[in-house]
Amino acid sequence: MKKYYTFIFCFLTGISSIAQTTYIPDSNFEQALIDLGYDDVLDNFVLTSNISGVIDLNVFYKNIQSLEGIEDFIALEKLNFSYNEVSEVNLQQNSNLVSLIGYYNQLLEIDLSQNLLLEKIDLGANYLSEIDV
């Protein structure tokens, strides 16, 4: 009986680790991730294990409207999403960010209060009325 429970535990643990995905609703953002080799199917999901270790992400000039899912890039230090159509971005989980470049988007406000390591911020040519640092 003990072996049976051990088998079930290992099987269920294996399934849960395989199934961890990050929702990427913007097809252009996901296509950029496919082009960079972090994903292989345009289905609104990417394996979280494929992106959690990414340190540098350049997705400029990709017609991206939403960076939803960026919060699972937990190791991210450098992000460049310039020349897109992003109007909001949640970077509160990206506490390792050192460099943030996002000029020529449609940002109205941004909260960077959790990004204590930021050394470079370039958000020019947006519609920012509020930056929380």
C-alpha positions as CSV (number, residue, x, y, z in Angstrom):
1,M,0.0,0.0,0.0
2,K,2.9,2.4,0.8
3,K,4.4,1.8,-2.6
4,Y,1.0,2.7,-4.2
5,Y,0.9,6.0,-2.4
6,T,4.5,6.8,-3.3
7,F,3.7,6.1,-6.9
8,I,0.6,8.4,-6.9
9,F,2.6,11.2,-5.2
10,C,5.5,11.0,-7.7
11,F,3.1,10.8,-10.6
12,L,1.0,13.8,-9.4
13,T,4.2,15.9,-8.6
14,G,5.5,15.1,-12.1
15,I,2.3,16.3,-13.7
16,S,2.1,19.5,-11.8
17,S,5.7,20.5,-12.7
18,I,5.1,19.8,-16.3
19,A,1.8,21.7,-16.4
20,Q,3.2,25.1,-15.1
21,T,2.5,27.6,-17.8
22,T,2.3,31.3,-18.1
23,Y,-0.6,33.0,-19.9
24,I,0.5,35.2,-22.7
25,P,-2.7,36.7,-24.2
26,D,-1.0,39.0,-26.8
27,S,-0.2,36.9,-29.9
28,N,2.6,39.3,-30.9
29,F,4.3,39.0,-27.5
30,E,4.1,35.2,-27.7
31,Q,5.4,35.2,-31.3
32,A,8.4,37.3,-30.1
33,L,9.0,34.7,-27.5
34,I,8.8,32.0,-30.1
35,D,11.2,33.9,-32.3
36,L,13.6,34.1,-29.3
37,G,13.3,30.3,-28.7
38,Y,11.4,30.4,-25.4
39,D,8.2,28.9,-26.9
40,D,7.2,26.8,-29.9
41,V,3.5,27.0,-30.3
42,L,1.3,30.1,-30.7
43,D,-1.4,29.1,-28.1
44,N,-1.4,31.9,-25.5
45,F,0.8,29.9,-23.1
46,V,4.5,29.4,-22.6
47,L,6.2,27.0,-20.2
48,T,7.1,29.0,-17.1
49,S,10.3,27.0,-16.8
50,N,11.4,28.4,-20.2
51,I,11.1,32.0,-19.1
52,S,11.8,32.1,-15.4
53,G,15.6,32.2,-16.0
54,V,15.6,34.8,-18.8
55,I,17.9,37.7,-17.8
56,D,17.7,39.9,-20.9
57,L,14.6,40.4,-23.0
58,N,14.4,42.5,-26.1
59,V,11.0,42.7,-27.7
60,F,11.1,46.0,-29.5
61,Y,9.2,46.8,-32.7
62,K,6.9,43.8,-32.4
63,N,3.4,45.4,-32.3
64,I,2.9,44.2,-28.8
65,Q,-0.1,45.7,-27.0
66,S,0.1,43.7,-23.7
67,L,3.1,42.4,-21.8
68,E,0.8,40.3,-19.6
69,G,2.9,37.3,-18.4
70,I,6.1,39.4,-17.9
71,E,5.7,38.9,-14.2
72,D,6.9,35.2,-14.5
73,F,10.2,36.4,-16.0
74,I,11.5,36.4,-12.4
75,A,15.2,36.6,-13.2
76,L,14.8,39.5,-15.7
77,E,17.5,42.2,-15.3
78,K,17.1,44.0,-18.6
79,L,13.9,44.7,-20.5
80,N,13.5,46.5,-23.8
81,F,9.9,46.8,-25.1
82,S,10.3,50.0,-27.1
83,Y,8.3,50.9,-30.2
84,N,5.2,48.9,-29.3
85,E,1.7,49.8,-28.2
86,V,1.9,48.9,-24.5
87,S,-0.4,51.0,-22.4
88,E,0.2,49.3,-19.0
89,V,2.8,46.9,-17.6
90,N,3.0,45.2,-14.3
91,L,6.7,44.8,-13.2
92,Q,6.1,44.4,-9.5
93,Q,7.3,40.7,-9.6
94,N,10.4,41.6,-11.6
95,S,12.5,42.7,-8.6
96,N,15.8,42.0,-10.4
97,L,15.3,44.6,-13.1
98,V,18.4,46.8,-13.5
99,S,17.5,48.3,-16.9
100,L,14.1,49.2,-18.3
101,I,13.7,50.7,-21.8
102,G,10.2,51.2,-23.1
103,Y,10.1,54.4,-25.1
104,Y,7.5,55.0,-27.8
105,N,4.6,53.1,-26.3
106,Q,1.3,54.3,-24.8
107,L,2.1,54.1,-21.1
108,L,-0.1,56.4,-18.9
109,E,1.4,55.3,-15.6
110,I,3.9,52.8,-14.2
111,D,4.6,51.5,-10.7
112,L,8.3,50.8,-10.2
113,S,8.2,50.9,-6.4
114,Q,9.2,47.2,-6.1
115,N,12.1,47.5,-8.6
116,L,14.7,48.7,-6.1
117,L,17.7,47.6,-8.3
118,L,16.8,49.8,-11.3
119,E,19.7,51.9,-12.5
120,K,18.5,52.8,-16.0
121,I,15.0,53.9,-16.9
122,D,14.1,55.2,-20.4
123,L,10.4,55.6,-20.9
124,G,10.5,58.6,-23.2
125,A,7.8,59.3,-25.8
126,N,4.9,57.8,-23.7
127,Y,1.9,59.5,-22.2
128,L,3.1,59.2,-18.6
129,S,1.3,61.2,-16.0
130,E,2.5,59.2,-13.1
131,I,5.6,57.1,-12.2
132,D,5.8,55.5,-8.8
133,V,9.4,54.9,-8.0
